[in-house]
Amino acid sequence: MSFGVYVHWPFCAAKCPYCDFNSHVRSRVDEDGWADGIISELKWIADHQTGHPVVETVFFGGGTPSLLSGRSLGRVLQKIAALWPMADDAEITLEANPASADAARFADYRAAGVNRVSLGVQALNDLDLKKLGRLHDVAEANLRWRWRWRHSIAFHWI
């Protein structure tokens, strides 16, 4: 038996007008406290789950999980791997906003175990991006995916 783990990071740099997800704009977040809370919930789930299913996928969604540090993301992934067996080819995806993603942060995510990025580009037209309330433009979106993410990348479109 296998299953996937979804980790929700509910914080954003800005709230997009079309977004109905549980997300909140905060200038400061107690990241260690949130990571501790996520880890505590994962442990509770594992303690109440029958058997030890294999984790095939982990998806960090939000909000804007690319605001999360690689250190905290790594702590969560380590706990998942300690609680459940991981598939050898487990897909570990991080949802990212082009405006909050930088090369150093992506290197930290990769080092923590992320092997797929889902980049929220949404549109390839600056006027449309502005109407959507996005913080990036087309040039920035192009720059982000060209960092040569050596694993898998997906794009979100509206």
Backbone bond lengths (Angstrom), bond angles and torsions (degrees), N, CA, C in turn:
res aa  C-N    CA-C-N  psi(-1)  N-CA   C-N-CA  omega(-1)  CA-C   N-CA-C  phi
1 M - - - 1.448 - - 1.532 108.70 -
2 S 1.321 116.00 140.37 1.459 120.09 178.91 1.524 109.75 -132.33
3 F 1.326 115.37 165.17 1.459 119.79 177.79 1.519 109.82 -158.93
4 G 1.327 115.15 173.86 1.453 121.56 178.42 1.514 110.47 -119.08
5 V 1.314 115.94 154.78 1.456 122.33 179.09 1.530 108.05 -115.88
6 Y 1.323 116.25 127.88 1.457 122.13 174.81 1.524 108.14 -107.50
7 V 1.331 117.04 126.48 1.458 122.39 177.57 1.526 107.34 -115.06
8 H 1.330 116.01 121.06 1.462 120.92 -176.54 1.520 110.80 -99.27
9 W 1.334 116.00 124.21 1.469 122.64 174.15 1.524 105.76 -110.77
10 P 1.338 118.43 104.41 1.466 121.02 -167.40 1.524 116.19 -85.20
11 F 1.311 118.29 14.38 1.468 119.49 -174.28 1.519 112.00 -107.29
12 C 1.331 115.13 145.23 1.466 122.84 -178.68 1.524 109.35 -137.02
13 A 1.339 115.52 159.05 1.461 121.11 172.85 1.527 110.14 -76.88
14 A 1.341 116.50 -29.41 1.471 122.47 177.89 1.521 107.64 -153.29
15 K 1.320 116.81 148.36 1.466 121.39 178.66 1.521 108.84 -90.91
16 C 1.310 116.98 118.33 1.461 121.41 178.28 1.523 109.04 -72.48
17 P 1.325 118.27 138.55 1.464 120.93 -175.13 1.528 114.35 -63.39
18 Y 1.319 118.69 -22.12 1.463 121.98 -178.66 1.531 112.49 -92.00
19 C 1.328 118.21 -5.82 1.464 122.02 -171.50 1.522 112.04 -82.51
20 D 1.343 115.37 126.65 1.455 121.86 176.25 1.528 112.18 -109.00
21 F 1.327 116.51 7.04 1.456 119.83 -178.98 1.525 110.75 -76.40
22 N 1.308 115.91 158.96 1.459 121.72 174.98 1.529 106.92 -69.97
23 S 1.324 116.05 95.18 1.462 120.66 -179.67 1.524 109.54 -145.04
24 H 1.324 114.52 148.75 1.459 121.03 -172.97 1.521 110.27 -139.87
25 V 1.317 116.66 140.92 1.461 122.00 176.50 1.523 107.74 -87.90
26 R 1.304 115.82 123.99 1.468 122.06 177.72 1.525 108.36 -138.08
27 S 1.315 116.96 137.58 1.459 119.78 177.07 1.529 110.91 -79.89
28 R 1.336 116.53 -24.32 1.457 121.56 178.82 1.520 109.35 -141.91
29 V 1.320 116.11 138.50 1.458 121.45 -179.61 1.529 108.06 -131.64
30 D 1.325 116.97 138.49 1.457 121.57 173.56 1.534 107.05 -77.21
31 E 1.318 115.22 81.88 1.461 120.70 -173.74 1.526 112.19 -61.29
32 D 1.332 117.80 -42.03 1.467 120.13 178.75 1.525 110.72 -62.79
33 G 1.328 116.31 -41.16 1.464 120.03 177.78 1.513 112.17 -62.80
34 W 1.331 116.37 -42.26 1.468 120.19 178.49 1.524 110.87 -66.06
35 A 1.328 117.11 -43.48 1.470 119.99 178.52 1.530 109.88 -62.02
36 D 1.331 117.07 -41.60 1.473 120.20 176.46 1.527 110.77 -59.60
37 G 1.339 117.10 -42.43 1.459 121.10 179.43 1.522 112.30 -64.36
38 I 1.315 116.60 -42.11 1.475 120.84 177.71 1.519 109.90 -62.73
39 I 1.321 116.39 -44.87 1.468 121.43 179.91 1.531 110.33 -62.75
40 S 1.308 116.96 -41.38 1.466 120.99 177.92 1.527 111.21 -61.90
41 E 1.317 116.77 -42.58 1.470 120.04 178.74 1.528 111.37 -66.87
42 L 1.328 117.86 -40.18 1.465 120.48 176.76 1.525 110.49 -59.88
43 K 1.323 116.67 -42.94 1.468 120.41 178.50 1.524 110.91 -62.87
44 W 1.328 117.13 -42.19 1.460 120.49 178.64 1.528 110.62 -60.13
45 I 1.320 116.16 -44.04 1.472 120.29 179.92 1.528 110.07 -62.64
46 A 1.318 116.94 -47.16 1.470 120.39 -179.76 1.528 111.15 -60.94
47 D 1.331 116.62 -39.76 1.469 120.59 -179.85 1.526 112.48 -66.23
48 H 1.324 117.57 -26.04 1.464 121.56 -177.09 1.529 113.34 -105.28
49 Q 1.296 116.40 6.28 1.460 121.16 -178.25 1.524 109.62 -95.26
50 T 1.316 115.56 142.78 1.456 120.55 176.77 1.521 109.32 -83.80
51 G 1.308 116.45 128.10 1.453 120.94 178.98 1.527 112.16 75.79
52 H 1.304 114.31 -174.52 1.463 121.39 179.27 1.529 109.52 -128.26
53 P 1.341 117.05 77.65 1.467 119.04 -179.39 1.529 111.08 -64.80
54 V 1.299 115.65 155.22 1.458 122.61 -179.29 1.533 109.08 -84.33
55 V 1.317 116.21 132.13 1.468 121.16 176.99 1.528 108.68 -80.02
56 E 1.340 115.63 116.51 1.461 122.11 178.12 1.527 111.49 -93.32
57 T 1.347 116.25 -32.59 1.464 120.87 -177.47 1.527 110.62 -142.10
58 V 1.322 114.42 147.64 1.458 122.21 169.96 1.521 105.36 -130.68
59 F 1.332 116.71 130.48 1.466 120.90 -178.88 1.524 108.40 -127.43
60 F 1.332 116.06 119.16 1.458 122.09 173.50 1.520 107.21 -94.13
61 G 1.347 116.50 109.36 1.454 121.84 -177.94 1.518 110.77 -121.45
62 G 1.320 114.90 -179.88 1.464 116.87 -177.89 1.515 112.42 -169.68
63 G 1.238 109.03 -154.87 1.434 138.04 29.78 1.544 110.97 48.44
64 T 1.298 113.06 -156.75 1.471 120.88 179.33 1.522 109.07 -130.26
65 P 1.335 117.61 86.25 1.458 119.93 -178.92 1.532 113.91 -63.29
66 S 1.330 117.73 -17.03 1.470 118.68 177.72 1.529 111.38 -74.23
67 L 1.336 118.02 1.59 1.465 121.68 169.64 1.532 110.97 -86.55
68 L 1.317 116.33 -14.30 1.458 123.00 179.91 1.530 109.36 -76.99
69 S 1.314 117.87 140.07 1.468 120.69 179.09 1.524 110.39 -71.90
70 G 1.321 115.46 153.78 1.457 120.52 175.59 1.523 112.02 -61.46
71 R 1.328 117.01 -32.20 1.466 121.33 178.98 1.526 110.69 -63.23
72 S 1.327 117.01 -47.97 1.470 120.19 -179.74 1.522 111.29 -67.93
73 L 1.328 116.33 -42.08 1.460 119.64 177.27 1.525 109.92 -59.65
74 G 1.325 116.53 -42.16 1.463 121.19 178.24 1.520 112.59 -61.92
75 R 1.326 117.07 -39.20 1.474 120.79 176.80 1.528 110.62 -59.66
76 V 1.336 115.94 -44.53 1.468 120.19 -179.52 1.525 110.35 -65.31
77 L 1.322 117.75 -45.24 1.470 120.46 179.09 1.526 111.75 -62.88
78 Q 1.326 116.97 -39.92 1.467 119.80 177.53 1.521 111.12 -61.17
79 K 1.325 117.17 -39.34 1.462 120.70 179.53 1.526 110.65 -67.64
80 I 1.325 116.58 -41.92 1.466 119.72 177.23 1.525 109.88 -57.85
81 A 1.334 116.50 -46.14 1.465 120.89 -179.07 1.531 112.15 -67.23
82 A 1.337 117.25 -27.24 1.462 120.48 177.63 1.538 111.62 -77.95
83 L 1.322 116.71 -28.01 1.463 121.09 -176.46 1.527 113.69 -88.15
84 W 1.322 117.59 -31.12 1.456 122.32 -176.08 1.525 109.93 -137.08
85 P 1.329 116.68 151.19 1.465 118.16 171.89 1.535 109.30 -67.11
86 M 1.314 116.10 141.76 1.466 121.56 179.64 1.525 109.11 -105.43
87 A 1.329 116.63 137.38 1.464 120.73 173.86 1.528 108.49 -62.13
88 D 1.324 116.53 146.15 1.465 120.14 179.25 1.521 111.81 -58.91
89 D 1.324 116.05 -32.72 1.466 120.72 -178.10 1.530 111.42 -110.66
90 A 1.319 117.23 33.83 1.469 121.07 -178.36 1.525 110.07 -56.97
91 E 1.324 114.66 135.18 1.459 120.57 176.76 1.519 108.13 -91.12
92 I 1.324 116.51 121.39 1.463 121.73 -178.76 1.522 107.07 -118.38
93 T 1.342 114.84 107.72 1.465 122.41 -171.45 1.520 110.92 -108.22
94 L 1.311 114.87 139.40 1.458 122.68 173.27 1.517 108.39 -119.76
95 E 1.323 115.75 123.23 1.459 120.95 173.37 1.530 107.06 -77.29
96 A 1.337 116.96 132.64 1.463 120.41 -176.31 1.515 111.10 -134.29
97 N 1.315 114.94 146.87 1.454 122.41 174.14 1.530 106.59 -101.53
98 P 1.341 119.21 130.85 1.457 119.93 -178.83 1.531 114.02 -54.56
99 A 1.330 117.73 -30.53 1.464 120.39 -178.08 1.528 112.65 -76.31
100 S 1.315 118.00 -15.63 1.467 119.75 -177.06 1.519 112.54 -116.33
101 A 1.311 116.72 14.34 1.455 120.46 -177.07 1.525 109.55 -113.60
102 D 1.317 116.04 126.48 1.460 119.14 175.13 1.527 108.42 -128.60
103 A 1.320 116.09 162.83 1.466 121.01 -172.76 1.523 112.22 -59.59
104 A 1.324 118.04 -41.28 1.467 120.55 -179.17 1.523 110.81 -64.30
105 R 1.318 116.85 -42.06 1.464 121.07 179.60 1.535 109.87 -64.28
106 F 1.337 116.91 -42.70 1.463 119.98 178.38 1.521 110.87 -63.40
107 A 1.326 117.95 -37.60 1.470 120.91 177.15 1.529 109.83 -61.98
108 D 1.324 117.04 -40.12 1.468 120.72 177.30 1.523 111.23 -64.53
109 Y 1.338 117.18 -40.89 1.469 120.51 178.31 1.528 110.52 -62.71
110 R 1.316 115.50 -44.43 1.461 120.11 179.97 1.531 109.96 -61.18
111 A 1.343 116.10 -44.02 1.469 120.64 179.37 1.527 111.20 -63.16
112 A 1.336 116.77 -31.56 1.467 121.05 179.51 1.527 112.31 -75.77
113 G 1.344 117.63 -18.47 1.461 120.53 178.05 1.508 115.80 125.21
114 V 1.326 118.71 -1.67 1.471 120.72 178.21 1.527 108.67 -67.51
115 N 1.343 116.30 130.08 1.463 119.89 179.51 1.527 112.67 -123.89
116 R 1.342 116.43 7.87 1.471 120.52 176.95 1.524 108.18 -151.63
117 V 1.315 115.67 135.69 1.463 121.77 176.67 1.510 108.21 -117.11
118 S 1.321 115.88 135.29 1.457 122.04 173.99 1.526 106.41 -110.78
119 L 1.323 116.07 104.38 1.464 122.57 -171.57 1.528 110.30 -92.82
120 G 1.333 116.70 121.25 1.460 122.76 -177.57 1.515 112.56 -80.62
121 V 1.325 116.33 69.91 1.463 121.52 -179.33 1.531 109.85 -70.65
122 Q 1.302 118.03 -45.05 1.473 127.36 176.93 1.520 114.55 73.97
123 A 1.330 119.51 -40.19 1.470 121.81 -179.30 1.528 108.53 -162.16
124 L 1.327 115.98 158.41 1.470 120.89 176.64 1.527 110.22 -116.73
125 N 1.312 114.93 42.65 1.463 122.14 178.11 1.531 106.23 -142.62
126 D 1.339 116.14 122.39 1.460 119.53 -175.10 1.528 113.22 -59.56
127 L 1.336 117.75 -37.98 1.459 120.76 179.34 1.534 110.58 -63.73
128 D 1.332 116.26 -44.56 1.465 120.28 178.02 1.528 110.83 -63.18
129 L 1.335 117.49 -41.86 1.462 120.57 178.93 1.524 111.19 -60.72
130 K 1.326 116.23 -40.37 1.466 120.21 178.57 1.532 110.74 -64.64
131 K 1.335 116.52 -43.70 1.468 120.44 178.25 1.528 111.57 -61.66
132 L 1.331 116.20 -32.81 1.458 121.58 -179.68 1.535 112.32 -79.98
133 G 1.322 116.62 -5.01 1.461 120.35 179.37 1.518 113.66 77.08
134 R 1.320 116.79 19.86 1.458 120.68 -178.56 1.526 110.16 -75.92
135 L 1.332 117.04 148.65 1.460 122.24 -178.69 1.528 112.83 -89.81
136 H 1.327 117.63 -8.33 1.464 120.84 -179.46 1.526 109.96 -108.63
137 D 1.335 114.77 165.38 1.460 120.40 172.02 1.527 108.34 -115.89
138 V 1.324 116.31 -179.89 1.464 120.59 -176.49 1.528 110.73 -61.59
139 A 1.323 117.67 -41.64 1.472 121.39 -178.99 1.529 110.45 -60.36
140 E 1.326 117.14 -43.03 1.463 120.14 -179.82 1.525 110.66 -67.44
141 A 1.311 117.66 -40.56 1.468 120.56 178.12 1.525 110.25 -61.29
142 N 1.336 117.65 -42.75 1.467 121.52 177.44 1.513 111.26 -61.30
143 L 1.314 117.01 -42.20 1.455 121.60 -179.65 1.525 110.61 -61.50
144 R 1.320 116.82 -43.70 1.468 120.42 -175.37 1.524 112.70 -63.53
145 W 1.316 118.48 -44.40 1.465 117.82 -176.24 1.517 111.85 -79.73
146 R 1.306 118.48 -13.67 1.462 120.97 178.64 1.526 113.46 -86.00
147 W 1.331 117.41 5.42 1.461 120.41 179.01 1.518 113.01 -68.01
148 R 1.298 114.85 3.26 1.456 120.91 179.39 1.535 111.92 64.32
149 W 1.327 114.06 47.81 1.455 119.14 171.84 1.505 105.98 -56.74
150 R 1.293 118.82 114.39 1.462 122.69 -167.88 1.526 114.02 -83.14
151 H 1.304 115.26 6.98 1.461 117.66 179.94 1.525 108.53 -114.18
152 S 1.287 117.90 -117.48 1.465 121.83 -176.18 1.517 109.62 -119.02
153 I 1.328 115.33 143.29 1.461 119.80 177.78 1.524 108.90 -135.90
154 A 1.311 115.23 142.75 1.464 121.93 176.36 1.519 106.91 -128.61
155 F 1.322 116.90 159.85 1.463 121.54 178.70 1.519 109.88 -122.88
156 H 1.333 117.02 142.36 1.464 122.57 173.21 1.521 107.11 -94.77
157 W 1.306 117.18 134.13 1.457 122.39 177.96 1.516 109.29 -127.21
158 I 1.302 116.24 148.35 1.471 121.05 173.09 1.521 107.44 -114.26
